[in-house]
Amino acid sequence: MKVEIYDALMRRQASRRDVLRGTASAAALLGLSGTVGGIPGMAFAADDLRAQILQIPGVGKGSPTDADWQKVGELCLGPTKANVKQGEFAGVELTFMGLNNQNLHNFLFRGFLKPWEAYTGAKINWIDLAQADYNARLQQSIATGTVDFDILEMGAPFEGDTAGRGLLDEMPDWAAKQIEADDLVSYLKPPVGTWDGKSYRVTIDGDCHTFAYRKDYFGEGSISGMAEVPKTWQDVNAASKALIGKTDPLTGQPAYGYLDPLKGWGGFGFYFIENRATAYAKYPGDPAWLFDPDNMKPLVNNPAWVQAIQDVLDLIAAKAYPADQINADPGTTAFSQFLAGTGAMLMWWGDVGSGARTSDTSVVGDVVGFGINRGSNRVYNRKTGQWEDKYNEAPNMAYIGWGIYVTKRVSSDEKKRKAAWSAAAHLGGKDLSLWTSAYPSGFQPYRQSNFNYDEWEKAGYDRAYIEDYLGSNADSYNHPNAAIEPRIPGIFQYYSVAEDELAKGFAGQYKSAQETADAIAAAWEKITDQIGRDSQLKLYRASLGL
């Protein structure tokens, strides 16, 4: 995205923000005097910094703007100032590659880092990517040896492709201390972010998929006919079929049940068939659900995965989805459909939880509830080759969270290296993480300190809502049967080709769910052989702790 387009969007957003805030926002800022780094009226005491930033712009005041992001970035500069002298990085230019999805990610980073640039003297140039283009762009840079970025927004699954190939710079001790990594939730601590015992990642996100649902669709006398919220994927499909032909109680438009994204998303869409599959395929006590840990053979065409694909085919056949769902990617299902009032159920990352109450486009904030990934009333035991009739649930730790990484391009220039790690540490700061968790950002809670319900309540969230939303994240992170994906080279090559084959299956080009699954498995076998089966098996087993 060109800078002038970005600036125009920010001006338009700021204009809308002025209307939304009105006198309420002005009143919230009254009593604040003085100047912090050139931002009038933003003096603060250190002990209430977290409360201060949560009032920018304030829950219920509409979507934050670039001005808000800059204020938050300015207020959170304390740790940077403890490690960097003013103007220390004058003359340094850094290139940052990340996402521009839904006007989040890089958009926010620009705002957060503008005061950092002003203080340190460094300049950042931006490479903005759509989610669907991310994997291809990164893999091209790796394959051709043309890494043209110093700082990279990346998920842990890509660590095998980058750290495993020696492309990343090791995190210095001072940066590790600045970000207070001990505050991370347990599943995001090492080995995540490390390779061969060295640390490379500043975590900025948690990333697990949780279940969002419309409360007004369920309960006694509701349009679904179900007194309780669906507990299993079997219930989800039953509810989706029962809603065909009904009217949405909030919008007056046609009612729909679960919103499966049927279009690929650069590999990221595969996580959504995983949501269904993990309940069937992730057997308690067995960490393997994608590949056989004895030989690296795909499990994606076993009866559990076939059932997950069949679930989707059943809803397609029943015409239970909105029109043209075949062209709906995950961004569509979350932001254009669910938050905008279409559909009763969704699996997604935490953006839906914060966005439901803080986004201008959401109409469901008063009727949305949350829970962990739905379960199944039976689970497949891959070791015995048999289904077992017992309840099973397995939250999907989809993507293991975004992080900020520094590449080897800066390793030989200590000034530039320190600047890159300082920018990364600023974005991964403890206080900044609270704001990104509470407001639309592209990220969800990932630190233990993000789960202080009192802080969220003082920000403007009602207690019941935040206990529901944060609880769904905490219960997923801490679940004993959580499905955690392997950090192996080429993982998104597997996911991308799986999306391609699923799209063919959903469009009717394959005769059955089994044929679709077999096509995915065959493609995965080719990828494994191309990368090297022995090395992949070794890394896969290590990722499972075997």
C-alpha positions as CSV (number, residue, x, y, z in Angstrom):
1,M,0.0,0.0,0.0
2,K,1.3,3.4,-1.0
3,V,2.0,5.9,1.8
4,E,-0.3,8.5,0.3
5,I,-3.2,6.0,0.4
6,Y,-2.5,5.2,4.0
7,D,-2.4,8.9,4.9
8,A,-5.7,9.5,3.1
9,L,-7.3,6.6,5.0
10,M,-6.1,7.9,8.3
11,R,-7.4,11.4,7.6
12,R,-10.8,10.0,6.7
13,Q,-10.8,7.8,9.7
14,A,-9.9,10.7,12.0
15,S,-12.7,12.8,10.6
16,R,-15.2,10.0,11.4
17,R,-13.6,9.7,14.8
18,D,-14.3,13.3,15.6
19,V,-18.0,12.8,15.1
20,L,-18.1,9.6,17.1
21,R,-16.3,10.9,20.1
22,G,-18.2,14.1,20.7
23,T,-18.2,15.5,24.1
24,A,-17.7,12.2,25.9
25,S,-14.1,11.8,24.6
26,A,-13.3,15.4,25.5
27,A,-14.6,14.9,29.0
28,A,-12.4,11.8,29.3
29,L,-9.3,13.9,28.6
30,L,-10.2,16.8,30.9
31,G,-7.9,17.1,33.9
32,L,-4.9,15.8,32.0
33,S,-2.4,18.5,31.7
34,G,1.1,19.0,30.4
35,T,2.8,17.4,27.5
36,V,4.4,14.1,26.9
37,G,6.7,14.0,23.9
38,G,4.8,16.7,22.1
39,I,1.3,15.3,22.7
40,P,-0.7,17.9,24.6
41,G,-2.8,16.9,27.6
42,M,-1.2,13.5,28.1
43,A,0.7,13.9,31.3
44,F,0.4,10.7,33.5
45,A,1.6,9.0,36.6
46,A,3.5,5.8,36.0
47,D,1.2,3.8,38.3
48,D,-1.9,4.5,36.2
49,L,-0.3,4.2,32.7
50,R,-2.3,1.1,31.9
51,A,-5.6,2.8,32.9
52,Q,-4.6,5.8,30.8
53,I,-4.0,3.9,27.6
54,L,-7.2,1.9,28.0
55,Q,-9.1,5.2,27.8
56,I,-7.7,5.8,24.3
57,P,-10.2,6.1,22.7
58,G,-12.5,4.4,25.2
59,V,-14.7,1.3,24.8
60,G,-17.9,2.2,23.1
61,K,-16.3,5.3,21.4
62,G,-15.8,3.6,18.0
63,S,-12.8,2.4,16.3
64,P,-9.3,3.8,17.2
65,T,-7.5,6.0,14.7
66,D,-3.9,6.8,13.8
67,A,-3.9,9.6,16.4
68,D,-4.9,7.1,19.0
69,W,-2.2,4.6,18.0
70,Q,0.4,7.4,18.2
71,K,-0.8,8.4,21.7
72,V,-0.6,4.9,22.9
73,G,2.9,4.4,21.3
74,E,4.1,7.6,23.0
75,L,2.8,6.7,26.4
76,C,4.5,3.3,26.2
77,L,8.0,4.6,25.4
78,G,9.3,4.4,28.9
79,P,11.1,1.1,28.4
80,T,12.7,2.3,25.2
81,K,14.0,5.5,26.9
82,A,15.6,3.3,29.6
83,N,17.7,1.5,26.9
84,V,18.1,4.1,24.1
85,K,19.4,7.7,24.2
86,Q,17.4,10.4,22.4
87,G,18.5,10.6,18.8
88,E,20.8,7.5,19.2
89,F,19.7,6.0,15.9
90,A,19.8,9.1,13.8
91,G,20.6,8.2,10.2
92,V,19.4,4.6,10.5
93,E,16.8,3.3,8.0
94,L,15.0,0.0,8.6
95,T,12.6,-1.9,6.4
96,F,9.7,-3.6,8.1
97,M,7.6,-6.3,6.4
98,G,4.1,-7.2,7.7
99,L,0.4,-7.3,7.1
100,N,-2.1,-4.6,6.2
101,N,-5.3,-6.8,6.8
102,Q,-8.5,-5.0,7.8
103,N,-6.5,-1.8,8.2
104,L,-4.8,-3.4,11.2
105,H,-1.3,-4.8,11.9
106,N,1.1,-2.5,9.9
107,F,-1.4,0.3,10.2
108,L,-1.1,0.2,14.0
109,F,2.6,-0.4,13.9
110,R,3.1,2.8,12.0
111,G,1.2,4.7,14.7
112,F,2.9,3.0,17.6
113,L,6.4,3.5,16.0
114,K,6.0,7.2,15.0
115,P,6.9,8.5,18.5
116,W,9.6,5.8,18.6
117,E,11.1,7.2,15.4
118,A,10.8,10.8,16.7
119,Y,12.6,9.9,19.9
120,T,15.3,7.6,18.4
121,G,15.9,9.4,15.1
122,A,15.5,6.2,13.1
123,K,13.3,5.9,10.0
124,I,11.2,2.9,9.0
125,N,10.2,2.0,5.5
126,W,7.2,-0.4,5.1
127,I,6.4,-3.4,3.0
128,D,2.6,-4.1,3.4
129,L,1.1,-7.5,2.5
130,A,-2.4,-8.9,2.3
131,Q,-2.8,-12.1,4.3
132,A,-3.3,-14.1,1.2
133,D,0.0,-12.9,-0.3
134,Y,2.1,-13.3,2.9
135,N,3.4,-16.8,2.5
136,A,4.2,-16.5,-1.2
137,R,6.2,-13.3,-0.6
138,L,8.1,-14.7,2.4
139,Q,8.9,-18.0,0.6
140,Q,10.1,-16.2,-2.5
141,S,12.5,-14.1,-0.5
142,I,13.9,-17.2,1.2
143,A,14.1,-19.3,-1.9
144,T,15.8,-16.6,-4.0
145,G,18.1,-15.3,-1.2
146,T,16.6,-11.8,-1.6
147,V,15.5,-11.0,1.9
148,D,14.9,-7.3,1.6
149,F,13.6,-6.5,5.1
150,D,15.3,-5.9,8.4
151,I,12.2,-6.5,10.7
152,L,9.6,-9.1,10.0
153,E,6.1,-9.7,11.4
154,M,5.8,-13.4,11.3
155,G,4.1,-16.4,13.0
156,A,5.9,-19.1,14.9
157,P,5.1,-21.8,12.3
158,F,7.5,-20.0,9.9
159,E,10.4,-20.3,12.3
160,G,11.5,-23.5,10.6
161,D,11.7,-21.7,7.3
162,T,13.6,-18.7,8.7
163,A,15.5,-19.5,11.9
164,G,16.1,-23.1,10.6
165,R,17.9,-21.6,7.6
166,G,20.0,-19.1,9.6
167,L,18.1,-16.0,8.4
168,L,17.3,-14.4,11.7
169,D,19.4,-12.4,14.2
170,E,19.5,-13.6,17.8
171,M,17.7,-11.5,20.4
172,P,20.1,-9.5,22.6
173,D,19.7,-9.9,26.4
174,W,18.7,-6.3,26.9
175,A,15.7,-6.7,24.5
176,A,14.6,-9.9,26.3
177,K,14.6,-8.0,29.6
178,Q,12.7,-5.1,28.1
179,I,9.8,-7.2,26.9
180,E,9.4,-9.1,30.2
181,A,9.0,-12.4,28.4
182,D,8.3,-14.3,31.7
183,D,4.8,-12.7,31.5
184,L,3.9,-14.7,28.4
185,V,1.2,-17.4,28.7
186,S,2.8,-20.8,29.1
187,Y,2.3,-22.2,25.6
188,L,4.1,-19.2,24.0
189,K,7.2,-19.6,26.1
190,P,10.2,-21.6,24.7
191,P,10.6,-23.6,22.6
192,V,8.3,-21.2,20.7
193,G,10.4,-18.3,19.5
194,T,13.6,-20.3,19.7
195,W,15.7,-22.5,17.4
196,D,18.7,-24.6,18.6
197,G,18.4,-23.0,22.0
198,K,18.6,-19.4,20.7
199,S,15.8,-16.8,21.0
200,Y,14.6,-14.9,18.0
201,R,11.1,-13.7,18.7
202,V,9.3,-10.8,20.3
203,T,5.8,-12.1,20.8
204,I,3.0,-9.7,20.1
205,D,0.0,-12.1,19.9
206,G,-1.5,-15.3,21.3
207,D,-3.5,-16.8,18.5
208,C,-5.9,-19.5,19.4
209,H,-9.3,-19.9,17.7
210,T,-12.3,-19.5,20.0
211,F,-16.0,-20.0,19.3
212,A,-18.2,-16.9,19.0
213,Y,-22.0,-17.2,18.9
214,R,-25.1,-15.1,18.9
215,K,-27.0,-15.4,22.2
216,D,-30.2,-14.4,20.6
217,Y,-30.2,-17.5,18.4
218,F,-30.2,-20.0,21.3
219,G,-32.3,-20.5,24.4
220,E,-36.0,-21.4,25.1
221,G,-38.2,-20.2,22.3
222,S,-35.3,-19.1,20.1
223,I,-35.3,-19.4,16.3
224,S,-32.8,-22.3,16.3
225,G,-35.1,-24.4,18.4
226,M,-32.2,-25.2,20.7
227,A,-32.4,-24.5,24.4
228,E,-28.6,-24.6,24.7
229,V,-25.7,-23.3,22.7
230,P,-24.2,-26.1,20.5
231,K,-21.6,-28.0,22.4
232,T,-20.3,-30.3,19.6
233,W,-19.7,-30.0,15.9
234,Q,-22.6,-32.4,15.4
235,D,-24.8,-29.8,17.2
236,V,-23.3,-27.0,15.1
237,N,-24.4,-28.7,11.9
238,A,-27.8,-29.5,13.3
239,A,-28.4,-25.9,14.3
240,S,-27.2,-24.6,10.9
241,K,-29.7,-26.8,9.1
242,A,-32.5,-25.9,11.5
243,L,-32.0,-22.2,10.7
244,I,-32.5,-22.5,7.0
245,G,-35.4,-20.2,6.0
246,K,-35.5,-18.4,9.4
247,T,-35.1,-14.7,9.9
248,D,-32.3,-13.0,11.9
249,P,-33.9,-11.5,15.1
250,L,-31.4,-8.6,15.1
251,T,-31.2,-7.6,11.4
252,G,-34.4,-8.9,9.9
253,Q,-32.3,-10.6,7.2
254,P,-32.1,-14.3,6.5
255,A,-30.7,-16.3,9.4
256,Y,-27.7,-18.5,9.0
257,G,-25.8,-20.9,11.3
258,Y,-22.1,-21.6,11.3
259,L,-19.9,-19.6,8.9
260,D,-17.3,-21.8,7.3
261,P,-14.9,-19.9,5.0
262,L,-14.9,-21.8,1.8
263,K,-12.3,-19.7,0.0
264,G,-8.5,-20.0,0.7
265,W,-6.5,-17.3,2.4
266,G,-2.9,-17.9,1.5
267,G,-2.7,-21.0,3.7
268,F,-4.4,-19.4,6.7
269,G,-7.8,-20.7,5.7
270,F,-6.7,-24.2,6.5
271,Y,-7.0,-23.4,10.2
272,F,-10.7,-23.3,9.8
273,I,-11.1,-26.9,8.6
274,E,-8.7,-27.7,11.4
275,N,-11.2,-26.4,13.9
276,R,-13.6,-29.1,13.0
277,A,-10.9,-31.8,12.6
278,T,-9.2,-31.4,15.9
279,A,-12.3,-32.4,17.8
280,Y,-12.4,-35.6,15.8
281,A,-8.6,-36.2,15.3
282,K,-6.7,-34.9,18.4
283,Y,-6.9,-38.0,20.6
284,P,-6.2,-37.2,24.3
285,G,-2.6,-37.9,25.2
286,D,-1.5,-38.2,21.6
287,P,0.2,-35.0,20.4
288,A,0.1,-36.1,16.7
289,W,-2.9,-35.0,14.6
290,L,-1.3,-33.7,11.3
291,F,1.4,-36.3,10.5
292,D,2.3,-39.8,11.7
293,P,5.3,-39.3,14.0
294,D,6.8,-42.6,12.9
295,N,7.1,-41.9,9.2
296,M,5.7,-38.4,8.4
297,K,2.8,-39.9,6.6
298,P,-0.2,-37.4,6.5
299,L,-3.1,-38.1,8.8
300,V,-5.2,-35.6,6.9
301,N,-7.1,-38.4,5.0
302,N,-7.9,-40.5,8.0
303,P,-11.6,-40.9,9.0
304,A,-11.4,-38.0,11.4
305,W,-10.3,-35.5,8.8
306,V,-12.7,-36.9,6.3
307,Q,-15.6,-36.3,8.8
308,A,-14.5,-32.7,9.1
309,I,-14.6,-32.2,5.4
310,Q,-17.9,-34.1,5.1
311,D,-19.5,-31.7,7.7
312,V,-18.8,-28.8,5.4
313,L,-20.0,-30.6,2.3
314,D,-23.3,-31.5,4.1
315,L,-24.0,-27.8,4.8
316,I,-23.1,-26.9,1.2
317,A,-25.6,-29.5,0.0
318,A,-28.2,-28.3,2.4
319,K,-27.8,-24.6,1.2
320,A,-27.2,-23.6,4.8
321,Y,-24.6,-20.9,4.0
322,P,-25.1,-17.3,2.7
323,A,-25.1,-16.9,-1.0
324,D,-21.7,-17.0,-2.7
325,Q,-20.0,-18.5,0.5
326,I,-17.7,-20.3,-1.9
327,N,-16.0,-16.9,-2.3
328,A,-15.9,-16.1,1.4
329,D,-12.5,-16.2,3.0
330,P,-11.9,-16.0,6.8
331,G,-11.7,-12.2,6.7
332,T,-15.2,-12.1,5.1
333,T,-16.7,-14.5,7.6
334,A,-15.5,-12.5,10.6
335,F,-15.7,-8.8,9.5
336,S,-18.2,-8.7,6.6
337,Q,-20.5,-11.3,8.0
338,F,-20.5,-12.1,11.7
339,L,-19.7,-8.7,13.2
340,A,-22.0,-7.1,10.6
341,G,-24.9,-9.3,11.8
342,T,-24.8,-12.3,9.4
343,G,-24.6,-15.8,10.9
344,A,-25.0,-17.3,14.4
345,M,-21.7,-19.0,14.9
346,L,-18.0,-18.5,14.0
347,M,-14.6,-19.8,14.9
348,W,-11.9,-17.1,14.8
349,W,-9.0,-15.4,16.5
350,G,-9.5,-12.9,19.3
351,D,-10.2,-10.0,17.0
352,V,-13.9,-10.9,17.1
353,G,-14.0,-10.6,20.9
354,S,-12.5,-7.1,21.1
355,G,-13.9,-5.9,17.8
356,A,-17.5,-6.8,18.8
357,R,-17.4,-4.0,21.4
358,T,-14.9,-1.5,19.9
359,S,-15.3,-1.6,16.1
360,D,-17.5,0.9,14.2
361,T,-18.8,-1.9,12.0
362,S,-20.0,-4.3,14.7
363,V,-23.7,-4.6,15.4
364,V,-23.5,-7.8,17.6
365,G,-21.7,-6.5,20.7
366,D,-24.7,-6.8,22.9
367,V,-25.6,-10.4,21.8
368,V,-22.3,-12.2,21.3
369,G,-21.0,-14.9,23.6
370,F,-17.8,-17.0,23.6
371,G,-16.4,-20.4,24.3
372,I,-13.6,-22.8,23.4
373,N,-13.6,-24.8,20.1
374,R,-16.6,-27.1,19.9
375,G,-16.1,-30.7,20.8
376,S,-17.3,-34.0,19.3
377,N,-19.4,-36.9,20.8
378,R,-16.8,-39.3,19.3
379,V,-13.1,-39.2,18.6
380,Y,-10.9,-41.2,16.3
381,N,-8.0,-43.2,17.8
382,R,-5.3,-43.3,15.0
383,K,-3.3,-46.0,16.8
384,T,-6.2,-48.5,16.9
385,G,-7.9,-47.2,13.7
386,Q,-11.2,-47.0,15.5
387,W,-13.8,-44.4,16.5
388,E,-14.5,-44.2,20.2
389,D,-17.9,-43.0,21.4
390,K,-16.8,-40.5,24.0
391,Y,-16.8,-36.7,24.2
392,N,-13.6,-35.0,23.1
393,E,-12.6,-31.4,22.7
394,A,-9.3,-29.9,21.4
395,P,-8.9,-26.1,21.1
396,N,-6.9,-25.1,18.0
397,M,-3.8,-23.1,18.8
398,A,-4.0,-21.6,15.3
399,Y,-0.7,-20.1,14.2
400,I,0.9,-19.8,17.7
401,G,0.7,-16.1,17.5
402,W,2.4,-13.3,15.5
403,G,5.8,-12.1,16.6
404,I,8.4,-9.6,15.6
405,Y,11.7,-10.9,14.2
406,V,14.9,-9.2,13.2
407,T,16.8,-10.6,10.2
408,K,20.5,-11.2,9.6
409,R,20.7,-8.1,7.3
410,V,21.4,-6.0,10.4
411,S,23.8,-8.3,12.2
412,S,27.0,-6.7,11.0
413,D,25.9,-3.2,11.9
414,E,25.6,-2.8,15.6
415,K,23.8,0.5,15.5
416,K,21.2,-0.7,13.0
417,R,20.9,-4.0,14.9
418,K,20.1,-2.2,18.2
419,A,17.6,0.0,16.4
420,A,15.8,-3.0,14.9
421,W,15.6,-4.8,18.2
422,S,14.5,-1.6,19.9
423,A,11.6,-1.2,17.5
424,A,10.6,-4.8,18.0
425,A,10.8,-4.6,21.7
426,H,8.6,-1.4,21.7
427,L,5.9,-3.3,19.8
428,G,6.1,-6.2,22.1
429,G,6.0,-4.2,25.3
430,K,3.9,-5.4,28.3
431,D,1.7,-2.3,28.6
432,L,1.2,-1.9,24.8
433,S,0.0,-5.5,24.7
434,L,-2.9,-4.6,27.0
435,W,-4.1,-2.0,24.6
436,T,-3.7,-4.3,21.5
437,S,-5.7,-7.0,23.4
438,A,-8.5,-4.7,24.3
439,Y,-9.0,-2.9,21.0
440,P,-9.1,-3.9,17.3
441,S,-5.4,-4.7,16.4
442,G,-5.2,-8.1,14.7
443,F,-4.0,-9.5,18.1
444,Q,-5.4,-11.2,21.1
445,P,-4.4,-11.6,24.8
446,Y,-1.0,-13.4,25.1
447,R,0.4,-12.4,28.4
448,Q,-0.6,-13.4,31.9
449,S,-1.1,-9.8,32.8
450,N,-3.6,-9.4,29.9
451,F,-6.1,-11.4,32.0
452,N,-6.7,-8.9,34.8
453,Y,-10.5,-8.6,34.5
454,D,-10.6,-5.4,36.7
455,E,-8.5,-3.5,34.1
456,W,-10.8,-4.4,31.3
457,E,-13.8,-3.5,33.3
458,K,-12.4,-0.1,34.2
459,A,-11.8,0.4,30.5
460,G,-15.5,0.1,29.8
461,Y,-16.1,-3.6,29.2
462,D,-18.9,-5.1,31.3
463,R,-17.7,-7.8,33.7
464,A,-19.8,-10.7,32.3
465,Y,-18.7,-10.0,28.7
466,I,-15.0,-9.9,29.5
467,E,-15.1,-12.9,31.7
468,D,-16.7,-14.8,28.8
469,Y,-14.3,-13.5,26.2
470,L,-11.1,-13.7,28.2
471,G,-12.2,-16.9,29.7
472,S,-12.5,-18.5,26.3
473,N,-8.9,-17.6,25.5
474,A,-7.5,-18.7,28.9
475,D,-9.4,-22.0,28.7
476,S,-8.0,-22.7,25.3
477,Y,-4.4,-21.8,26.2
478,N,-4.5,-24.0,29.2
479,H,-6.5,-26.9,27.8
480,P,-4.8,-30.3,28.4
481,N,-5.7,-31.5,24.9
482,A,-4.9,-28.3,23.0
483,A,-3.9,-28.9,19.3
484,I,-0.6,-27.2,18.7
485,E,0.8,-27.1,15.2
486,P,4.4,-28.1,14.5
487,R,7.1,-25.5,13.7
488,I,8.6,-27.3,10.8
489,P,9.9,-26.0,7.4
490,G,7.3,-25.7,4.7
491,I,4.3,-25.8,7.0
492,F,2.5,-23.2,5.0
493,Q,3.3,-25.0,1.8
494,Y,1.3,-27.9,3.3
495,Y,-1.5,-25.6,4.3
496,S,-1.6,-23.7,1.0
497,V,-1.9,-26.8,-1.2
498,A,-4.5,-28.2,1.2
499,E,-6.6,-25.0,0.6
500,D,-6.3,-25.6,-3.1
501,E,-7.6,-29.1,-2.8
502,L,-10.4,-28.2,-0.4
503,A,-11.6,-25.5,-2.8
504,K,-11.9,-28.2,-5.5
505,G,-13.8,-30.4,-3.1
506,F,-16.2,-27.7,-2.0
507,A,-16.8,-26.8,-5.6
508,G,-17.8,-30.4,-6.4
509,Q,-14.7,-31.3,-8.5
510,Y,-14.0,-34.3,-6.3
511,K,-16.6,-37.1,-5.8
512,S,-16.4,-37.3,-2.0
513,A,-14.8,-36.0,1.2
514,Q,-12.5,-39.0,1.1
515,E,-11.3,-38.2,-2.4
516,T,-10.7,-34.6,-1.4
517,A,-8.7,-35.7,1.7
518,D,-6.7,-38.2,-0.4
519,A,-5.8,-35.4,-2.8
520,I,-4.5,-33.3,0.1
521,A,-2.5,-36.3,1.5
522,A,-0.9,-37.0,-1.9
523,A,0.2,-33.4,-2.2
524,W,1.6,-33.4,1.3
525,E,3.6,-36.4,0.5
526,K,5.2,-34.7,-2.4
527,I,6.1,-31.6,-0.3
528,T,7.7,-33.9,2.4
529,D,9.8,-35.7,-0.1
530,Q,10.9,-32.4,-1.7
531,I,12.0,-30.9,1.6
532,G,13.5,-34.2,2.9
533,R,11.5,-36.8,4.7
534,D,14.2,-37.7,7.3
535,S,14.9,-34.1,8.3
536,Q,11.2,-33.3,8.4
537,L,10.5,-36.3,10.5
538,K,13.3,-35.3,12.9
539,L,12.0,-31.8,13.3
540,Y,8.4,-32.9,13.5
541,R,9.1,-35.3,16.4
542,A,11.1,-32.7,18.2
543,S,8.2,-30.2,17.9
544,L,5.9,-32.8,19.5
545,G,8.4,-33.4,22.3
546,L,9.0,-37.0,21.2
